[in-house]
Amino acid sequence: MTQLSHKQYDALERAITEGKRVAIWRRGTEYLVVPIRLRLTEGRESVEARNPTTGDHLVLHLDEVDAIEVVW
């Protein structure tokens, strides 16, 4: 994925503030996570998230993501 659209950024930011789940596909794997924050580190945008079942912390770089969808 090259870059998120304005609608996708808005939906992701809304999911972060409301604690909604997000489905993120990367390299053929689907991650269903609760995003905690969006950040920029060393020139790369990433989503910090946690697994809603296990509570494990996860960082997904947006330049490696194939697709993203907020699960309402």
N, CA, C and O atoms as a Tripos MOL2 file, in Angstrom:
@<TRIPOS>MOLECULE
protein
  288   287    72     0     0
PROTEIN
NO_CHARGES

@<TRIPOS>ATOM
      1 N           0.8580   -1.1700    0.0000 N.3       1 MET1
      2 CA          0.0000    0.0000    0.0000 C.3       1 MET1
      3 C           0.9000    1.2270    0.0000 C.2       1 MET1
      4 O           1.8100    1.3320    0.8220 O.2       1 MET1
      5 N           0.6560    2.1360   -0.8990 N.am      2 THR2
      6 CA          1.5170    3.2990   -0.9940 C.3       2 THR2
      7 C           1.1660    4.3560    0.0390 C.2       2 THR2
      8 O           2.0460    4.8600    0.7360 O.2       2 THR2
      9 N          -0.1020    4.6920    0.1430 N.am      3 GLN3
     10 CA         -0.5020    5.7140    1.0960 C.3       3 GLN3
     11 C          -2.0030    5.6120    1.3530 C.2       3 GLN3
     12 O          -2.7750    5.2680    0.4580 O.2       3 GLN3
     13 N          -2.4000    5.9110    2.5750 N.am      4 LEU4
     14 CA         -3.8170    5.8910    2.9180 C.3       4 LEU4
     15 C          -4.5080    7.1340    2.3730 C.2       4 LEU4
     16 O          -3.9000    8.2010    2.2770 O.2       4 LEU4
     17 N          -5.7680    6.9900    2.0210 N.am      5 SER5
     18 CA         -6.5590    8.1380    1.5900 C.3       5 SER5
     19 C          -6.9990    8.9240    2.8300 C.2       5 SER5
     20 O          -6.8340    8.4620    3.9590 O.2       5 SER5
     21 N          -7.5570   10.1090    2.6080 N.am      6 HIS6
     22 CA         -8.0420   10.9190    3.7260 C.3       6 HIS6
     23 C          -9.1360   10.1850    4.4940 C.2       6 HIS6
     24 O          -9.1780   10.2360    5.7230 O.2       6 HIS6
     25 N         -10.0220    9.5020    3.7690 N.am      7 LYS7
     26 CA        -11.0950    8.7370    4.4140 C.3       7 LYS7
     27 C         -10.5310    7.6180    5.2790 C.2       7 LYS7
     28 O         -11.0150    7.3700    6.3830 O.2       7 LYS7
     29 N          -9.5010    6.9450    4.7650 N.am      8 GLN8
     30 CA         -8.8910    5.8530    5.5260 C.3       8 GLN8
     31 C          -8.1890    6.3750    6.7780 C.2       8 GLN8
     32 O          -8.2790    5.7570    7.8390 O.2       8 GLN8
     33 N          -7.4810    7.5230    6.6630 N.am      9 TYR9
     34 CA         -6.8480    8.1190    7.8370 C.3       9 TYR9
     35 C          -7.9000    8.5180    8.8700 C.2       9 TYR9
     36 O          -7.7300    8.2620   10.0620 O.2       9 TYR9
     37 N          -8.9770    9.1400    8.4170 N.am     10 ASP10
     38 CA        -10.0540    9.5340    9.3300 C.3      10 ASP10
     39 C         -10.6370    8.3220   10.0370 C.2      10 ASP10
     40 O         -10.8480    8.3440   11.2490 O.2      10 ASP10
     41 N         -10.8980    7.2560    9.2730 N.am     11 ALA11
     42 CA        -11.4600    6.0400    9.8600 C.3      11 ALA11
     43 C         -10.4910    5.4160   10.8630 C.2      11 ALA11
     44 O         -10.9120    4.9520   11.9230 O.2      11 ALA11
     45 N          -9.1970    5.4020   10.5380 N.am     12 LEU12
     46 CA         -8.1970    4.8450   11.4390 C.3      12 LEU12
     47 C          -8.0860    5.6900   12.7050 C.2      12 LEU12
     48 O          -8.0310    5.1430   13.8070 O.2      12 LEU12
     49 N          -8.0540    6.9980   12.5670 N.am     13 GLU13
     50 CA         -7.9800    7.8750   13.7430 C.3      13 GLU13
     51 C          -9.2290    7.7320   14.6200 C.2      13 GLU13
     52 O          -9.1300    7.7500   15.8470 O.2      13 GLU13
     53 N         -10.3990    7.5900   13.9940 N.am     14 ARG14
     54 CA        -11.6340    7.3780   14.7360 C.3      14 ARG14
     55 C         -11.5900    6.0390   15.4870 C.2      14 ARG14
     56 O         -12.0410    5.9460   16.6290 O.2      14 ARG14
     57 N         -11.0470    5.0140   14.8380 N.am     15 ALA15
     58 CA        -10.9080    3.7030   15.4760 C.3      15 ALA15
     59 C          -9.9870    3.7790   16.6870 C.2      15 ALA15
     60 O         -10.2250    3.1180   17.6970 O.2      15 ALA15
     61 N          -8.9340    4.5870   16.5810 N.am     16 ILE16
     62 CA         -8.0060    4.7540   17.7020 C.3      16 ILE16
     63 C          -8.7080    5.4260   18.8790 C.2      16 ILE16
     64 O          -8.6000    4.9640   20.0150 O.2      16 ILE16
     65 N          -9.4250    6.5120   18.6110 N.am     17 THR17
     66 CA        -10.0730    7.2450   19.7090 C.3      17 THR17
     67 C         -11.2350    6.4800   20.3170 C.2      17 THR17
     68 O         -11.5060    6.6130   21.5100 O.2      17 THR17
     69 N         -11.9340    5.6670   19.5020 N.am     18 GLU18
     70 CA        -13.0970    4.9320   19.9990 C.3      18 GLU18
     71 C         -12.7730    3.4950   20.4220 C.2      18 GLU18
     72 O         -13.6450    2.7910   20.9320 O.2      18 GLU18
     73 N         -11.5350    3.0600   20.2160 N.am     19 GLY19
     74 CA        -11.1440    1.7060   20.6060 C.3      19 GLY19
     75 C         -11.7580    0.6190   19.7390 C.2      19 GLY19
     76 O         -11.9900   -0.4920   20.2140 O.2      19 GLY19
     77 N         -12.0240    0.9240   18.4730 N.am     20 LYS20
     78 CA        -12.6160   -0.0360   17.5330 C.3      20 LYS20
     79 C         -11.5340   -0.9370   16.9410 C.2      20 LYS20
     80 O         -10.3570   -0.5780   16.9050 O.2      20 LYS20
     81 N         -11.9480   -2.0880   16.4880 N.am     21 ARG21
     82 CA        -11.0190   -3.0330   15.8650 C.3      21 ARG21
     83 C         -10.7450   -2.6640   14.4140 C.2      21 ARG21
     84 O         -11.5750   -2.0580   13.7360 O.2      21 ARG21
     85 N          -9.5600   -3.0480   13.9600 N.am     22 VAL22
     86 CA         -9.1270   -2.7850   12.5850 C.3      22 VAL22
     87 C          -8.5700   -4.0850   12.0090 C.2      22 VAL22
     88 O          -7.8040   -4.7890   12.6670 O.2      22 VAL22
     89 N          -8.9580   -4.3890   10.7900 N.am     23 ALA23
     90 CA         -8.3840   -5.5260   10.0700 C.3      23 ALA23
     91 C          -7.2790   -4.9820    9.1750 C.2      23 ALA23
     92 O          -7.5120   -4.0930    8.3550 O.2      23 ALA23
     93 N          -6.0870   -5.5180    9.3380 N.am     24 ILE24
     94 CA         -4.9290   -5.0920    8.5460 C.3      24 ILE24
     95 C          -4.3480   -6.3230    7.8640 C.2      24 ILE24
     96 O          -4.0520   -7.3240    8.5170 O.2      24 ILE24
     97 N          -4.1870   -6.2430    6.5440 N.am     25 TRP25
     98 CA         -3.5980   -7.3380    5.7860 C.3      25 TRP25
     99 C          -2.1810   -6.9570    5.4070 C.2      25 TRP25
    100 O          -1.9260   -5.8800    4.8690 O.2      25 TRP25
    101 N          -1.2490   -7.8830    5.7050 N.am     26 ARG26
    102 CA          0.1620   -7.6800    5.3560 C.3      26 ARG26
    103 C           0.7570   -9.0210    4.9580 C.2      26 ARG26
    104 O           0.7110   -9.9850    5.7230 O.2      26 ARG26
    105 N           1.3120   -9.0740    3.7630 N.am     27 ARG27
    106 CA          1.9720  -10.2800    3.2500 C.3      27 ARG27
    107 C           1.0870  -11.5290    3.3490 C.2      27 ARG27
    108 O           1.5630  -12.6100    3.6940 O.2      27 ARG27
    109 N          -0.2030  -11.3660    3.0420 N.am     28 GLY28
    110 CA         -1.1200  -12.4970    3.0410 C.3      28 GLY28
    111 C          -1.6790  -12.8920    4.3940 C.2      28 GLY28
    112 O          -2.4320  -13.8620    4.4850 O.2      28 GLY28
    113 N          -1.3290  -12.1660    5.4470 N.am     29 THR29
    114 CA         -1.8280  -12.4580    6.7880 C.3      29 THR29
    115 C          -2.7520  -11.3480    7.2350 C.2      29 THR29
    116 O          -2.4550  -10.1670    7.0580 O.2      29 THR29
    117 N          -3.8840  -11.7370    7.8220 N.am     30 GLU30
    118 CA         -4.8180  -10.7470    8.3430 C.3      30 GLU30
    119 C          -4.5880  -10.5920    9.8440 C.2      30 GLU30
    120 O          -4.5290  -11.5740   10.5840 O.2      30 GLU30
    121 N          -4.4620   -9.3500   10.2720 N.am     31 TYR31
    122 CA         -4.3190   -9.0270   11.6890 C.3      31 TYR31
    123 C          -5.5750   -8.2800   12.1140 C.2      31 TYR31
    124 O          -5.8820   -7.2250   11.5580 O.2      31 TYR31
    125 N          -6.2960   -8.8050   13.0790 N.am     32 LEU32
    126 CA         -7.4500   -8.1190   13.6340 C.3      32 LEU32
    127 C          -6.9890   -7.5500   14.9720 C.2      32 LEU32
    128 O          -6.8060   -8.2920   15.9370 O.2      32 LEU32
    129 N          -6.8050   -6.2390   15.0270 N.am     33 VAL33
    130 CA         -6.1800   -5.5970   16.1890 C.3      33 VAL33
    131 C          -6.9720   -4.3660   16.6170 C.2      33 VAL33
    132 O          -7.8310   -3.8680   15.8890 O.2      33 VAL33
    133 N          -6.6590   -3.8960   17.8120 N.am     34 VAL34
    134 CA         -7.1930   -2.6300   18.3040 C.3      34 VAL34
    135 C          -6.0430   -1.6220   18.2370 C.2      34 VAL34
    136 O          -5.0660   -1.7510   18.9750 O.2      34 VAL34
    137 N          -6.1500   -0.6230   17.3610 N.am     35 PRO35
    138 CA         -5.0520    0.3450   17.2370 C.3      35 PRO35
    139 C          -4.9700    1.2470   18.4700 C.2      35 PRO35
    140 O          -5.9900    1.6670   19.0170 O.2      35 PRO35
    141 N          -3.7550    1.5310   18.8910 N.am     36 ILE36
    142 CA         -3.5320    2.3770   20.0650 C.3      36 ILE36
    143 C          -3.1080    3.7750   19.6410 C.2      36 ILE36
    144 O          -3.6080    4.7730   20.1600 O.2      36 ILE36
    145 N          -2.1720    3.8340   18.6810 N.am     37 ARG37
    146 CA         -1.7430    5.1420   18.1710 C.3      37 ARG37
    147 C          -1.0880    5.0090   16.8090 C.2      37 ARG37
    148 O          -0.6160    3.9440   16.4130 O.2      37 ARG37
    149 N          -1.0800    6.1170   16.1210 N.am     38 LEU38
    150 CA         -0.4460    6.2490   14.8170 C.3      38 LEU38
    151 C           0.7960    7.0850   15.0470 C.2      38 LEU38
    152 O           0.7210    8.1370   15.6810 O.2      38 LEU38
    153 N           1.9440    6.6360   14.5430 N.am     39 ARG39
    154 CA          3.1670    7.3950   14.7870 C.3      39 ARG39
    155 C           4.0930    7.3840   13.5780 C.2      39 ARG39
    156 O           3.9360    6.5810   12.6580 O.2      39 ARG39
    157 N           5.0430    8.2810   13.6030 N.am     40 LEU40
    158 CA          6.0510    8.3900   12.5640 C.3      40 LEU40
    159 C           7.4050    8.1670   13.2210 C.2      40 LEU40
    160 O           7.8030    8.9170   14.1120 O.2      40 LEU40
    161 N           8.1160    7.1230   12.7740 N.am     41 THR41
    162 CA          9.4220    6.7950   13.3300 C.3      41 THR41
    163 C          10.3990    6.5710   12.1960 C.2      41 THR41
    164 O          10.1710    5.7330   11.3240 O.2      41 THR41
    165 N          11.4840    7.3180   12.2090 N.am     42 GLU42
    166 CA         12.5250    7.2100   11.1860 C.3      42 GLU42
    167 C          11.9370    7.3130    9.7800 C.2      42 GLU42
    168 O          12.3520    6.5920    8.8720 O.2      42 GLU42
    169 N          10.9730    8.2070    9.6080 N.am     43 GLY43
    170 CA         10.3830    8.4460    8.3020 C.3      43 GLY43
    171 C           9.3420    7.4320    7.8700 C.2      43 GLY43
    172 O           8.8740    7.4840    6.7330 O.2      43 GLY43
    173 N           8.9670    6.5140    8.7420 N.am     44 ARG44
    174 CA          7.9700    5.4910    8.4140 C.3      44 ARG44
    175 C           6.7590    5.6340    9.3220 C.2      44 ARG44
    176 O           6.8910    5.7310   10.5430 O.2      44 ARG44
    177 N           5.5740    5.6470    8.7100 N.am     45 GLU45
    178 CA          4.3440    5.6760    9.4920 C.3      45 GLU45
    179 C           4.0270    4.2670    9.9640 C.2      45 GLU45
    180 O           4.1860    3.2970    9.2230 O.2      45 GLU45
    181 N           3.5810    4.1700   11.1940 N.am     46 SER46
    182 CA          3.2240    2.8640   11.7260 C.3      46 SER46
    183 C           2.0390    2.9850   12.6730 C.2      46 SER46
    184 O           1.7450    4.0550   13.2070 O.2      46 SER46
    185 N           1.3760    1.8630   12.8630 N.am     47 VAL47
    186 CA          0.2530    1.7630   13.7780 C.3      47 VAL47
    187 C           0.6940    0.8770   14.9320 C.2      47 VAL47
    188 O           1.1010   -0.2670   14.7260 O.2      47 VAL47
    189 N           0.6110    1.4080   16.1410 N.am     48 GLU48
    190 CA          0.8280    0.5810   17.3240 C.3      48 GLU48
    191 C          -0.5220    0.0160   17.6960 C.2      48 GLU48
    192 O          -1.5110    0.7450   17.7680 O.2      48 GLU48
    193 N          -0.5650   -1.2800   17.9320 N.am     49 ALA49
    194 CA         -1.8400   -1.9250   18.1960 C.3      49 ALA49
    195 C          -1.6540   -3.0420   19.2180 C.2      49 ALA49
    196 O          -0.5350   -3.4120   19.5750 O.2      49 ALA49
    197 N          -2.7970   -3.5670   19.6770 N.am     50 ARG50
    198 CA         -2.7450   -4.7350   20.5510 C.3      50 ARG50
    199 C          -3.7430   -5.7620   20.0470 C.2      50 ARG50
    200 O          -4.7780   -5.4190   19.4740 O.2      50 ARG50
    201 N          -3.4200   -7.0040   20.2660 N.am     51 ASN51
    202 CA         -4.3130   -8.0930   19.9130 C.3      51 ASN51
    203 C          -5.4370   -8.1210   20.9490 C.2      51 ASN51
    204 O          -5.1540   -8.2090   22.1430 O.2      51 ASN51
    205 N          -6.7020   -8.0490   20.5290 N.am     52 PRO52
    206 CA         -7.7980   -7.9840   21.4960 C.3      52 PRO52
    207 C          -7.9750   -9.2670   22.3130 C.2      52 PRO52
    208 O          -8.5700   -9.2310   23.3900 O.2      52 PRO52
    209 N          -7.4730  -10.3820   21.8230 N.am     53 THR53
    210 CA         -7.6160  -11.6500   22.5290 C.3      53 THR53
    211 C          -6.4840  -11.8940   23.5230 C.2      53 THR53
    212 O          -6.7200  -12.2430   24.6800 O.2      53 THR53
    213 N          -5.2440  -11.7020   23.0500 N.am     54 THR54
    214 CA         -4.0830  -12.0060   23.8960 C.3      54 THR54
    215 C          -3.5040  -10.7890   24.5980 C.2      54 THR54
    216 O          -2.8130  -10.9230   25.6080 O.2      54 THR54
    217 N          -3.7840   -9.5960   24.0660 N.am     55 GLY55
    218 CA         -3.2150   -8.3760   24.6350 C.3      55 GLY55
    219 C          -1.8050   -8.0910   24.1680 C.2      55 GLY55
    220 O          -1.1840   -7.1310   24.6250 O.2      55 GLY55
    221 N          -1.2830   -8.9170   23.2560 N.am     56 ASP56
    222 CA          0.0800   -8.7160   22.7450 C.3      56 ASP56
    223 C           0.1840   -7.3880   21.9990 C.2      56 ASP56
    224 O          -0.7460   -6.9810   21.3020 O.2      56 ASP56
    225 N           1.3180   -6.7220   22.1540 N.am     57 HIS57
    226 CA          1.6050   -5.4510   21.4930 C.3      57 HIS57
    227 C           2.1760   -5.7390   20.1070 C.2      57 HIS57
    228 O           2.9520   -6.6780   19.9290 O.2      57 HIS57
    229 N           1.7820   -4.9180   19.1220 N.am     58 LEU58
    230 CA          2.1840   -5.1260   17.7400 C.3      58 LEU58
    231 C           2.3960   -3.7790   17.0660 C.2      58 LEU58
    232 O           1.6270   -2.8450   17.2940 O.2      58 LEU58
    233 N           3.4300   -3.6700   16.2380 N.am     59 VAL59
    234 CA          3.6760   -2.4650   15.4510 C.3      59 VAL59
    235 C           3.6550   -2.8670   13.9840 C.2      59 VAL59
    236 O           4.4230   -3.7280   13.5540 O.2      59 VAL59
    237 N           2.7620   -2.2300   13.2140 N.am     60 LEU60
    238 CA          2.6390   -2.5200   11.7910 C.3      60 LEU60
    239 C           2.9740   -1.2630   11.0020 C.2      60 LEU60
    240 O           2.3360   -0.2250   11.1770 O.2      60 LEU60
    241 N           3.9770   -1.3570   10.1330 N.am     61 HIS61
    242 CA          4.3860   -0.2300    9.3060 C.3      61 HIS61
    243 C           3.4390   -0.1140    8.1180 C.2      61 HIS61
    244 O           3.1940   -1.1000    7.4240 O.2      61 HIS61
    245 N           2.9090    1.0720    7.8810 N.am     62 LEU62
    246 CA          1.9150    1.2640    6.8350 C.3      62 LEU62
    247 C           2.4670    1.0190    5.4330 C.2      62 LEU62
    248 O           1.7100    0.6650    4.5290 O.2      62 LEU62
    249 N           3.7680    1.2000    5.2400 N.am     63 ASP63
    250 CA          4.3210    0.9460    3.9080 C.3      63 ASP63
    251 C           4.4250   -0.5470    3.5940 C.2      63 ASP63
    252 O           4.7160   -0.9170    2.4570 O.2      63 ASP63
    253 N           4.1920   -1.4010    4.5800 N.am     64 GLU64
    254 CA          4.1980   -2.8550    4.3730 C.3      64 GLU64
    255 C           2.7850   -3.4340    4.3050 C.2      64 GLU64
    256 O           2.6160   -4.6260    4.0460 O.2      64 GLU64
    257 N           1.7720   -2.5970    4.5380 N.am     65 VAL65
    258 CA          0.3870   -3.0490    4.6130 C.3      65 VAL65
    259 C          -0.2060   -3.1520    3.2080 C.2      65 VAL65
    260 O          -0.0300   -2.2650    2.3730 O.2      65 VAL65
    261 N          -0.9160   -4.2630    2.9700 N.am     66 ASP66
    262 CA         -1.6030   -4.4450    1.6840 C.3      66 ASP66
    263 C          -2.9770   -3.8130    1.6950 C.2      66 ASP66
    264 O          -3.3950   -3.2430    0.6870 O.2      66 ASP66
    265 N          -3.6930   -3.8960    2.8070 N.am     67 ALA67
    266 CA         -5.0390   -3.3140    2.9160 C.3      67 ALA67
    267 C          -5.3670   -3.0810    4.3870 C.2      67 ALA67
    268 O          -4.8060   -3.7190    5.2780 O.2      67 ALA67
    269 N          -6.2810   -2.1590    4.6140 N.am     68 ILE68
    270 CA         -6.7010   -1.8350    5.9790 C.3      68 ILE68
    271 C          -8.1990   -1.5260    5.9510 C.2      68 ILE68
    272 O          -8.6990   -0.8690    5.0380 O.2      68 ILE68
    273 N          -8.9000   -2.0190    6.9790 N.am     69 GLU69
    274 CA        -10.3510   -1.7890    7.0510 C.3      69 GLU69
    275 C         -10.7680   -1.7190    8.5150 C.2      69 GLU69
    276 O         -10.4080   -2.5870    9.3110 O.2      69 GLU69
    277 N         -11.5190   -0.6970    8.8620 N.am     70 VAL70
    278 CA        -12.0250   -0.5660   10.2200 C.3      70 VAL70
    279 C         -13.2450   -1.4590   10.3540 C.2      70 VAL70
    280 O         -14.1390   -1.4280    9.5080 O.2      70 VAL70
    281 N         -13.2840   -2.2500   11.4090 N.am     71 VAL71
    282 CA        -14.3980   -3.1530   11.6810 C.3      71 VAL71
    283 C         -15.3210   -2.4750   12.6650 C.2      71 VAL71
    284 O         -14.9850   -2.3420   13.8420 O.2      71 VAL71
    285 N         -16.4920   -2.0400   12.1990 N.am     72 TRP72
    286 CA        -17.4390   -1.3270   13.0710 C.3      72 TRP72
    287 C         -18.3590   -2.2800   13.6550 C.2      72 TRP72
    288 O         -19.2420   -1.8960   14.4230 O.2      72 TRP72
@<TRIPOS>BOND
     1     1     2 1
     2     2     3 1
     3     3     4 2
     4     3     5 am
     5     5     6 1
     6     6     7 1
     7     7     8 2
     8     7     9 am
     9     9    10 1
    10    10    11 1
    11    11    12 2
    12    11    13 am
    13    13    14 1
    14    14    15 1
    15    15    16 2
    16    15    17 am
    17    17    18 1
    18    18    19 1
    19    19    20 2
    20    19    21 am
    21    21    22 1
    22    22    23 1
    23    23    24 2
    24    23    25 am
    25    25    26 1
    26    26    27 1
    27    27    28 2
    28    27    29 am
    29    29    30 1
    30    30    31 1
    31    31    32 2
    32    31    33 am
    33    33    34 1
    34    34    35 1
    35    35    36 2
    36    35    37 am
    37    37    38 1
    38    38    39 1
    39    39    40 2
    40    39    41 am
    41    41    42 1
    42    42    43 1
    43    43    44 2
    44    43    45 am
    45    45    46 1
    46    46    47 1
    47    47    48 2
    48    47    49 am
    49    49    50 1
    50    50    51 1
    51    51    52 2
    52    51    53 am
    53    53    54 1
    54    54    55 1
    55    55    56 2
    56    55    57 am
    57    57    58 1
    58    58    59 1
    59    59    60 2
    60    59    61 am
    61    61    62 1
    62    62    63 1
    63    63    64 2
    64    63    65 am
    65    65    66 1
    66    66    67 1
    67    67    68 2
    68    67    69 am
    69    69    70 1
    70    70    71 1
    71    71    72 2
    72    71    73 am
    73    73    74 1
    74    74    75 1
    75    75    76 2
    76    75    77 am
    77    77    78 1
    78    78    79 1
    79    79    80 2
    80    79    81 am
    81    81    82 1
    82    82    83 1
    83    83    84 2
    84    83    85 am
    85    85    86 1
    86    86    87 1
    87    87    88 2
    88    87    89 am
    89    89    90 1
    90    90    91 1
    91    91    92 2
    92    91    93 am
    93    93    94 1
    94    94    95 1
    95    95    96 2
    96    95    97 am
    97    97    98 1
    98    98    99 1
    99    99   100 2
   100    99   101 am
   101   101   102 1
   102   102   103 1
   103   103   104 2
   104   103   105 am
   105   105   106 1
   106   106   107 1
   107   107   108 2
   108   107   109 am
   109   109   110 1
   110   110   111 1
   111   111   112 2
   112   111   113 am
   113   113   114 1
   114   114   115 1
   115   115   116 2
   116   115   117 am
   117   117   118 1
   118   118   119 1
   119   119   120 2
   120   119   121 am
   121   121   122 1
   122   122   123 1
   123   123   124 2
   124   123   125 am
   125   125   126 1
   126   126   127 1
   127   127   128 2
   128   127   129 am
   129   129   130 1
   130   130   131 1
   131   131   132 2
   132   131   133 am
   133   133   134 1
   134   134   135 1
   135   135   136 2
   136   135   137 am
   137   137   138 1
   138   138   139 1
   139   139   140 2
   140   139   141 am
   141   141   142 1
   142   142   143 1
   143   143   144 2
   144   143   145 am
   145   145   146 1
   146   146   147 1
   147   147   148 2
   148   147   149 am
   149   149   150 1
   150   150   151 1
   151   151   152 2
   152   151   153 am
   153   153   154 1
   154   154   155 1
   155   155   156 2
   156   155   157 am
   157   157   158 1
   158   158   159 1
   159   159   160 2
   160   159   161 am
   161   161   162 1
   162   162   163 1
   163   163   164 2
   164   163   165 am
   165   165   166 1
   166   166   167 1
   167   167   168 2
   168   167   169 am
   169   169   170 1
   170   170   171 1
   171   171   172 2
   172   171   173 am
   173   173   174 1
   174   174   175 1
   175   175   176 2
   176   175   177 am
   177   177   178 1
   178   178   179 1
   179   179   180 2
   180   179   181 am
   181   181   182 1
   182   182   183 1
   183   183   184 2
   184   183   185 am
   185   185   186 1
   186   186   187 1
   187   187   188 2
   188   187   189 am
   189   189   190 1
   190   190   191 1
   191   191   192 2
   192   191   193 am
   193   193   194 1
   194   194   195 1
   195   195   196 2
   196   195   197 am
   197   197   198 1
   198   198   199 1
   199   199   200 2
   200   199   201 am
   201   201   202 1
   202   202   203 1
   203   203   204 2
   204   203   205 am
   205   205   206 1
   206   206   207 1
   207   207   208 2
   208   207   209 am
   209   209   210 1
   210   210   211 1
   211   211   212 2
   212   211   213 am
   213   213   214 1
   214   214   215 1
   215   215   216 2
   216   215   217 am
   217   217   218 1
   218   218   219 1
   219   219   220 2
   220   219   221 am
   221   221   222 1
   222   222   223 1
   223   223   224 2
   224   223   225 am
   225   225   226 1
   226   226   227 1
   227   227   228 2
   228   227   229 am
   229   229   230 1
   230   230   231 1
   231   231   232 2
   232   231   233 am
   233   233   234 1
   234   234   235 1
   235   235   236 2
   236   235   237 am
   237   237   238 1
   238   238   239 1
   239   239   240 2
   240   239   241 am
   241   241   242 1
   242   242   243 1
   243   243   244 2
   244   243   245 am
   245   245   246 1
   246   246   247 1
   247   247   248 2
   248   247   249 am
   249   249   250 1
   250   250   251 1
   251   251   252 2
   252   251   253 am
   253   253   254 1
   254   254   255 1
   255   255   256 2
   256   255   257 am
   257   257   258 1
   258   258   259 1
   259   259   260 2
   260   259   261 am
   261   261   262 1
   262   262   263 1
   263   263   264 2
   264   263   265 am
   265   265   266 1
   266   266   267 1
   267   267   268 2
   268   267   269 am
   269   269   270 1
   270   270   271 1
   271   271   272 2
   272   271   273 am
   273   273   274 1
   274   274   275 1
   275   275   276 2
   276   275   277 am
   277   277   278 1
   278   278   279 1
   279   279   280 2
   280   279   281 am
   281   281   282 1
   282   282   283 1
   283   283   284 2
   284   283   285 am
   285   285   286 1
   286   286   287 1
   287   287   288 2
@<TRIPOS>SUBSTRUCTURE
     1 MET1         2 RESIDUE 1 A MET
     2 THR2         6 RESIDUE 1 A THR
     3 GLN3        10 RESIDUE 1 A GLN
     4 LEU4        14 RESIDUE 1 A LEU
     5 SER5        18 RESIDUE 1 A SER
     6 HIS6        22 RESIDUE 1 A HIS
     7 LYS7        26 RESIDUE 1 A LYS
     8 GLN8        30 RESIDUE 1 A GLN
     9 TYR9        34 RESIDUE 1 A TYR
    10 ASP10       38 RESIDUE 1 A ASP
    11 ALA11       42 RESIDUE 1 A ALA
    12 LEU12       46 RESIDUE 1 A LEU
    13 GLU13       50 RESIDUE 1 A GLU
    14 ARG14       54 RESIDUE 1 A ARG
    15 ALA15       58 RESIDUE 1 A ALA
    16 ILE16       62 RESIDUE 1 A ILE
    17 THR17       66 RESIDUE 1 A THR
    18 GLU18       70 RESIDUE 1 A GLU
    19 GLY19       74 RESIDUE 1 A GLY
    20 LYS20       78 RESIDUE 1 A LYS
    21 ARG21       82 RESIDUE 1 A ARG
    22 VAL22       86 RESIDUE 1 A VAL
    23 ALA23       90 RESIDUE 1 A ALA
    24 ILE24       94 RESIDUE 1 A ILE
    25 TRP25       98 RESIDUE 1 A TRP
    26 ARG26      102 RESIDUE 1 A ARG
    27 ARG27      106 RESIDUE 1 A ARG
    28 GLY28      110 RESIDUE 1 A GLY
    29 THR29      114 RESIDUE 1 A THR
    30 GLU30      118 RESIDUE 1 A GLU
    31 TYR31      122 RESIDUE 1 A TYR
    32 LEU32      126 RESIDUE 1 A LEU
    33 VAL33      130 RESIDUE 1 A VAL
    34 VAL34      134 RESIDUE 1 A VAL
    35 PRO35      138 RESIDUE 1 A PRO
    36 ILE36      142 RESIDUE 1 A ILE
    37 ARG37      146 RESIDUE 1 A ARG
    38 LEU38      150 RESIDUE 1 A LEU
    39 ARG39      154 RESIDUE 1 A ARG
    40 LEU40      158 RESIDUE 1 A LEU
    41 THR41      162 RESIDUE 1 A THR
    42 GLU42      166 RESIDUE 1 A GLU
    43 GLY43      170 RESIDUE 1 A GLY
    44 ARG44      174 RESIDUE 1 A ARG
    45 GLU45      178 RESIDUE 1 A GLU
    46 SER46      182 RESIDUE 1 A SER
    47 VAL47      186 RESIDUE 1 A VAL
    48 GLU48      190 RESIDUE 1 A GLU
    49 ALA49      194 RESIDUE 1 A ALA
    50 ARG50      198 RESIDUE 1 A ARG
    51 ASN51      202 RESIDUE 1 A ASN
    52 PRO52      206 RESIDUE 1 A PRO
    53 THR53      210 RESIDUE 1 A THR
    54 THR54      214 RESIDUE 1 A THR
    55 GLY55      218 RESIDUE 1 A GLY
    56 ASP56      222 RESIDUE 1 A ASP
    57 HIS57      226 RESIDUE 1 A HIS
    58 LEU58      230 RESIDUE 1 A LEU
    59 VAL59      234 RESIDUE 1 A VAL
    60 LEU60      238 RESIDUE 1 A LEU
    61 HIS61      242 RESIDUE 1 A HIS
    62 LEU62      246 RESIDUE 1 A LEU
    63 ASP63      250 RESIDUE 1 A ASP
    64 GLU64      254 RESIDUE 1 A GLU
    65 VAL65      258 RESIDUE 1 A VAL
    66 ASP66      262 RESIDUE 1 A ASP
    67 ALA67      266 RESIDUE 1 A ALA
    68 ILE68      270 RESIDUE 1 A ILE
    69 GLU69      274 RESIDUE 1 A GLU
    70 VAL70      278 RESIDUE 1 A VAL
    71 VAL71      282 RESIDUE 1 A VAL
    72 TRP72      286 RESIDUE 1 A TRP
